[in-house]
Amino acid sequence: MNISKRAFIKASGASIATMAVAGQAFTASALASPSSQSDKNKTSVLQSITGDVSGISSAERLERIKRAQKLMQQLDISAMILEPGAAMDYYSGIQWWRSERLTAVIIPREGKISVVCPFFEEPSVRESLAVGEDIRVWQEHESPFALIKQILTDAKLNKGQVAFENSVRYFVMHGVMEQLSNMTHVSAEPVTRGCRMYKSQHELELMHKANEVTLLAYADVWSKLAVGMSQSDVKALMQKAQSQLGGKGVWNMALFNQASAYPHGTKQKQILTEGSVVLMDCGCNVEGYQSDISRTFVFGEATKRQRQVWKTVREGQEIAFEQARIGIQAGLVDDAVRQYYQTKGFGPGYKLPGLSHRTGHGIGMEGHESVNFVHGETEILKPGMCFSNEPGIYIQGEFGVRLEDCIYMTKNGAQWFTRPPSTLDDPIGELVTLQKL
């Protein structure tokens, strides 16, 4: 069932034990409600729902490396070099940061991976390393690039192509290639994207849980909105709710009134009043996998104009969902939404008032990944791909509406992680049971 504000508050006042979210239990263990409505803003306590979640195993990472090596062999790539970030974590488990001191993972076209890092960081780097044992360290006066050359020499890889992910910094690529005069550099994107773009069932489970955290947090925040709140107040509520529910790396955006017409915000100061539009874009991660949900509320009684635009956006979401079919080009999803919006007087194309950004983006370990629902994207939709579905409408000087729910592709077509709300009066939506790929 959908969670309305009225139902949520009524449930809180009655201290009920459970509240259904699309067959999932919205339980008292997740939300300990106060005994009276007047106290609800102060005393409701959320509890973590992620305690029984299992992260990605070493065996899964080894399978990922095998998949990468198969792609490297097909593309005639000798080795792939990764800096700290999502790709390094994806293959090795290493969770580190980038600095002027290089830490890198080297994946050869066959055999075991190697790690290069500063000598004094090795114990810390090893803490999150899930696969492999070959860590080679360099002292402050030494070159990490010479170590990479030695790793490739040991693997008898002294010619051919070395692949770098697009986010690798120039000084790293330059330093490595100075050592490898007999080799050329190419992009690693066909390898990393060829692996990360297609999620496993386990990865979908982690994303499903992250979306559950964010949706429950929205329900909590919606029940607590009050006249006089600032955008920062609402962001703080959402930060607290997602964190208490077990989300990590929490991020939040809240835009009121005219500020909601700017998709990623403005410095305008806005206060919540009767009739305010509230546009929120929020998410978190569970074991490194992201959620991304947007909701647009009207605090109090909505105008006819607000309801019409909200309804059009909701219809745009449904058009995108129905258009997302196995075997079609991803760009056609975006095209279908814009064609519909133009019949309602918005656009054409990216013009305002209308949809000024893409209909959706890839999502997984990072909030924004390849491929996108954007005009001209020719990538074919296949099982395992995951996307946001967020065809907002923005009317500068008035307000904006964005509804965003993530979908994943199965052999039977697109599936919702969270189903969007059906009406502005019940604006939360519901968690959907996870389907098999």
C-alpha positions in Angstrom: 0.0 0.0 0.0 1.0 3.6 -0.4 2.0 5.6 2.7 0.0 8.9 3.0 0.9 11.6 5.5 -2.5 11.2 7.2 -2.1 7.4 7.4 1.5 7.8 8.7 0.5 10.2 11.5 -2.6 8.2 12.4 -0.4 5.1 12.7 2.1 6.9 14.8 -0.5 8.2 17.2 -1.9 4.7 17.6 1.5 3.1 18.1 0.7 0.3 15.7 3.1 -2.6 15.4 3.3 -2.8 11.6 2.6 -0.8 8.4 2.8 -2.5 5.0 5.0 -1.2 2.2 4.2 -3.3 -0.9 4.3 -6.5 1.1 7.4 -5.4 3.0 6.8 -4.8 6.8 7.1 -1.3 7.9 7.7 -2.5 11.4 8.0 -1.1 14.9 11.6 -2.3 14.9 12.2 0.2 12.1 10.0 3.0 13.5 9.3 3.4 17.2 6.5 5.9 17.1 5.5 8.3 19.9 2.3 7.8 21.8 0.9 11.2 20.8 0.9 13.2 17.6 2.0 16.4 19.3 5.3 14.7 20.3 6.0 13.0 17.0 8.5 15.5 15.7 10.7 15.1 18.7 10.6 11.5 19.8 10.2 9.1 16.8 13.2 6.9 16.6 14.2 4.9 13.5 16.2 1.7 13.8 18.5 0.1 11.3 17.1 -2.4 8.8 20.5 -3.4 7.3 21.9 -5.6 10.0 21.3 -8.9 8.1 22.8 -7.6 4.8 25.8 -9.5 3.3 28.4 -7.6 1.3 30.1 -8.7 -1.9 32.2 -11.8 -1.2 35.8 -12.5 -2.3 34.5 -15.3 -4.6 32.3 -12.7 -6.4 35.2 -10.4 -6.9 37.3 -13.2 -8.3 34.5 -13.9 -10.8 34.5 -10.2 -11.7 38.3 -10.3 -12.4 37.8 -13.3 -14.6 35.1 -11.5 -16.6 37.4 -8.4 -16.9 40.3 -10.6 -18.1 38.1 -12.3 -20.7 37.1 -8.9 -22.1 40.8 -7.8 -22.0 41.8 -10.8 -24.1 39.0 -10.1 -26.6 40.1 -6.5 -26.9 43.9 -7.3 -27.0 44.6 -5.4 -23.8 47.7 -6.6 -21.8 46.8 -5.0 -18.5 44.4 -2.6 -16.8 45.4 0.0 -14.2 42.9 1.4 -11.6 43.1 4.2 -9.1 41.1 4.3 -5.9 37.3 4.6 -6.5 34.4 2.4 -7.4 36.2 0.3 -10.0 39.0 -0.5 -7.6 36.5 -1.5 -4.9 34.5 -3.5 -7.4 37.3 -5.8 -8.3 39.6 -5.8 -5.3 37.5 -4.6 -2.3 40.1 -1.9 -1.6 38.4 1.2 -0.2 40.9 4.0 -0.4 41.2 7.6 -1.5 43.3 9.5 -4.1 46.2 11.7 -3.1 49.6 12.7 -4.7 50.9 9.3 -3.4 49.8 6.6 -5.9 47.8 3.6 -4.8 46.9 1.4 -7.8 45.5 -2.0 -8.7 47.0 -3.7 -11.8 44.9 -6.4 -13.4 46.9 -8.4 -16.0 45.1 -10.2 -18.9 45.6 -13.4 -17.0 46.8 -14.4 -13.6 46.5 -12.6 -10.2 46.1 -8.9 -9.6 48.8 -6.8 -7.9 48.6 -3.7 -5.7 51.0 -0.8 -5.5 50.9 1.6 -2.6 53.1 3.7 -0.3 55.1 1.6 2.3 53.5 3.3 5.3 50.0 2.8 3.9 50.3 -0.9 3.2 48.7 -2.2 6.5 45.7 0.1 6.0 45.3 -0.8 2.3 45.4 -4.5 3.2 42.5 -4.1 5.6 40.0 -3.9 2.8 41.8 -6.0 0.2 39.5 -8.9 -0.5 41.4 -10.8 -3.2 45.1 -11.2 -4.0 48.2 -11.0 -1.9 50.7 -9.2 -4.1 51.1 -5.8 -2.6 54.3 -4.0 -3.6 55.3 -0.9 -1.7 57.3 2.2 -2.5 59.2 4.5 -0.2 58.8 8.3 -0.4 61.9 8.8 -2.5 61.0 6.0 -4.9 58.8 5.8 -8.1 55.6 3.9 -7.9 55.6 3.8 -11.7 58.8 1.7 -11.8 57.0 -0.8 -9.6 54.2 -1.0 -12.1 56.7 -1.7 -14.8 58.2 -4.5 -12.7 54.8 -6.1 -12.1 54.2 -6.2 -15.9 57.7 -7.4 -16.6 57.2 -10.3 -14.1 54.0 -11.2 -15.9 55.9 -11.1 -19.2 53.8 -8.2 -20.4 56.3 -5.8 -22.0 54.4 -4.9 -25.2 50.8 -4.3 -26.3 48.1 -2.1 -24.8 47.7 -0.8 -21.2 44.2 0.3 -20.3 43.4 3.2 -18.0 39.9 4.0 -16.6 38.7 7.4 -17.8 38.9 8.9 -14.2 42.6 8.0 -13.9 44.6 11.3 -13.4 47.0 12.5 -16.1 50.1 12.4 -14.0 49.4 8.7 -13.3 49.0 7.7 -16.9 51.9 9.9 -17.9 54.2 8.4 -15.2 53.3 4.8 -16.1 53.7 5.3 -19.9 57.1 6.9 -19.5 58.2 3.6 -18.0 56.5 1.5 -20.8 58.1 2.7 -24.1 57.1 -0.4 -25.9 53.4 -0.2 -25.0 50.5 2.1 -25.9 47.6 3.3 -23.7 43.9 2.8 -24.3 40.7 3.4 -22.4 39.6 0.7 -19.9 35.9 1.7 -20.2 35.0 -1.2 -22.5 36.3 -3.5 -19.8 35.0 -1.8 -16.6 31.7 -0.8 -18.2 31.3 -4.3 -19.7 31.4 -5.7 -16.1 29.8 -3.0 -13.9 27.0 -2.1 -16.3 25.3 -5.5 -15.7 24.4 -6.1 -12.1 24.2 -9.5 -10.4 21.2 -10.7 -8.4 23.2 -9.9 -5.2 24.0 -6.4 -6.4 20.3 -5.9 -7.0 19.5 -7.1 -3.5 21.9 -4.5 -2.1 20.4 -1.7 -4.2 16.9 -2.8 -3.2 17.8 -2.5 0.5 19.3 1.0 -0.1 16.1 2.1 -1.8 14.0 0.7 1.1 16.1 2.8 3.5 15.5 5.9 1.5 11.8 5.3 1.0 11.2 4.7 4.7 13.1 7.8 5.5 10.9 9.8 3.1 7.8 8.6 4.9 9.3 9.7 8.2 10.3 13.1 7.0 6.9 13.7 5.2 5.2 13.1 8.5 7.3 15.8 10.2 7.1 18.7 7.8 5.9 21.9 9.6 5.3 25.5 8.8 8.5 27.6 9.2 11.0 24.9 8.5 14.0 25.8 6.3 15.4 23.7 3.5 18.3 22.9 5.9 15.9 21.7 8.5 14.3 19.2 6.1 17.7 18.0 4.8 18.8 17.4 8.4 15.6 15.3 9.1 16.4 13.2 6.0 20.1 12.8 6.9 19.1 11.6 10.4 16.4 9.2 9.1 18.5 7.5 6.5 21.4 7.1 8.9 19.3 5.7 11.6 17.8 3.2 9.1 21.3 1.9 8.3 22.2 3.9 5.2 25.8 4.9 4.6 27.2 7.8 2.6 23.9 9.6 3.0 23.2 12.6 0.8 20.1 14.9 0.6 18.7 17.8 -1.3 15.5 19.8 -0.3 14.2 22.7 -2.4 11.1 24.8 -1.7 8.8 27.0 -3.8 10.6 28.8 -6.7 13.9 27.0 -5.8 12.4 23.7 -6.8 12.5 24.9 -10.5 16.3 24.5 -10.3 17.0 20.8 -10.7 20.2 20.8 -8.5 19.3 23.8 -6.4 20.0 27.5 -5.9 21.3 29.7 -3.1 17.8 31.2 -2.6 16.6 31.0 1.0 13.1 29.5 1.2 10.8 28.7 4.2 8.0 26.2 4.3 4.6 27.8 4.2 1.1 26.6 3.4 1.0 25.6 -0.3 4.8 25.3 -0.6 6.2 22.9 -3.2 8.9 20.7 -1.6 11.2 18.9 -4.1 13.6 16.4 -2.5 16.4 14.3 -4.1 18.0 11.9 -1.6 19.9 8.6 -1.4 22.4 6.5 0.5 24.4 3.3 0.0 24.1 -0.2 1.5 27.4 -2.2 1.3 28.5 0.3 -1.4 25.4 0.2 -3.6 23.3 3.3 -4.1 19.7 4.4 -3.9 18.4 7.6 -5.6 14.8 8.7 -5.1 13.2 12.1 -5.7 9.8 13.1 -4.3 7.8 16.3 -4.8 5.3 17.2 -2.0 2.9 20.1 -1.6 2.6 21.2 2.0 -1.1 21.8 2.6 -3.6 22.2 -0.2 -2.2 21.9 -3.7 -3.3 24.2 -6.5 -4.8 23.0 -9.8 -1.6 24.0 -11.6 0.6 22.0 -9.1 -1.6 18.9 -9.5 -1.6 19.1 -13.2 2.2 19.3 -13.5 2.7 16.6 -10.8 0.4 14.3 -12.7 2.2 15.0 -16.0 5.5 14.1 -14.4 4.1 10.9 -13.0 2.7 10.0 -16.5 6.2 10.8 -17.9 7.7 8.3 -15.5 5.2 5.6 -16.6 6.0 6.3 -20.3 9.7 5.9 -19.6 9.1 2.6 -17.7 6.9 1.2 -20.4 9.4 2.3 -23.1 12.4 0.6 -21.3 12.3 -2.8 -23.1 15.0 -5.4 -23.6 16.6 -4.9 -27.0 15.8 -1.2 -27.6 18.3 1.7 -27.6 18.4 3.5 -24.3 18.0 6.9 -26.0 14.5 6.0 -27.1 13.3 6.1 -23.5 14.2 9.8 -23.3 12.7 10.5 -26.7 9.3 9.0 -25.7 9.0 11.2 -22.7 9.9 14.4 -24.5 7.3 13.6 -27.2 4.6 13.2 -24.6 5.6 16.4 -22.7 5.4 18.4 -25.9 1.8 17.4 -26.3 1.2 19.0 -22.9 2.9 22.2 -23.8 6.4 21.6 -22.4 9.6 21.7 -24.3 10.2 21.0 -27.1 13.4 19.0 -26.4 15.3 20.4 -23.5 13.7 23.8 -23.5 12.0 25.3 -20.5 9.4 25.1 -19.2 9.9 21.4 -19.5 12.5 18.7 -18.9 15.9 20.3 -19.1 18.0 17.2 -18.2 18.1 13.5 -19.3 15.3 11.2 -18.3 17.6 9.0 -16.3 21.1 7.8 -15.6 22.8 4.5 -14.9 23.3 3.6 -11.2 25.1 1.0 -9.1 28.1 1.5 -6.9 28.1 5.1 -8.1 25.1 7.4 -8.1 25.7 8.2 -11.8 27.1 5.4 -14.1 26.8 4.5 -17.7 24.4 4.2 -19.6 21.9 7.1 -19.6 18.4 7.6 -20.8 19.3 10.5 -23.0 18.6 11.4 -26.6 21.1 9.8 -29.0 22.2 7.0 -26.7 22.5 3.8 -28.8 23.4 1.3 -26.1 21.0 -1.6 -26.2 19.0 -2.4 -23.0 19.9 -5.8 -21.5 19.2 -7.7 -18.3 21.1 -6.4 -15.3 21.2 -2.8 -16.3 19.9 -0.3 -13.7 18.7 3.3 -14.2 17.0 6.2 -12.5 13.7 7.2 -14.0 13.3 11.0 -13.3 11.6 13.0 -16.1 11.0 16.2 -14.1 9.3 19.4 -15.3 10.7 22.8 -14.3 8.9 26.1 -14.6 11.3 28.9 -13.6 9.7 31.6 -11.4 7.0 29.1 -10.2 8.1 25.6 -9.1 9.5 22.3 -10.3 8.3 18.7 -10.0 10.6 15.7 -10.1 9.6 12.1 -9.2 12.5 9.7 -9.4 12.5 5.9 -8.8 15.1 3.5 -10.0 14.5 0.5 -12.3 16.4 -2.6 -13.3 16.2 -4.6 -16.4 15.3 -8.4 -16.4 14.6 -10.8 -19.2 11.0 -9.9 -18.7 11.7 -6.1 -19.0 11.9 -3.2 -16.6 11.1 -3.6 -12.9 10.7 -1.0 -10.2 12.9 -1.0 -7.1 10.3 1.4 -5.6 7.0 2.1 -7.3 6.2 5.8 -7.6 3.2 7.3 -5.8 -0.1 7.3 -7.7 -1.3 10.7 -6.4 0.0 13.9 -4.9 -2.2 13.3 -1.9 -0.3 10.0 -1.1 3.2 11.1 -2.3 5.6 8.4 -0.9 5.1 5.3 -3.1 6.0 1.7 -2.2 8.8 -0.8 -2.1 8.4 -3.5 -4.8 9.4 -7.2 -4.2 12.7 -7.8 -6.0 12.4 -10.0 -9.1 14.9 -12.4 -10.6 17.1 -11.4 -13.5 
